[in-house]
Amino acid sequence: MAGRHRRQERAAQARIPEQRLRVRPVAVVDARTRVEHLVADDVLAEPRLSYPARCGAEVLAASMTDPGRSRCRECAQ
């Protein structure tokens, strides 16, 4: 006779469907212009001095900075 605890073990072993990994853009503020650009998530994994934005601009990441003056219109499209 299976008790209540036995049923919970079977439920825990159920397979969880795998999630697809999506590259999501991350907002990064440029230290020079203080404009917020969108940079691909996978590019930020590598430590560098500057990162390529969606709009083609080279973004110098500003740490501990407010969102800046504005957002890049070209990156938002």
Buried (B, 14 or more C-beta within 10 A) or exposed (E): EEEEEEEEEEEEEEEEEEEEEEEEBBBBBBBEBBBBBBBBEEBBEEEEEBBBBBBEBEBBBBEEEEEBEEBBEEBEE
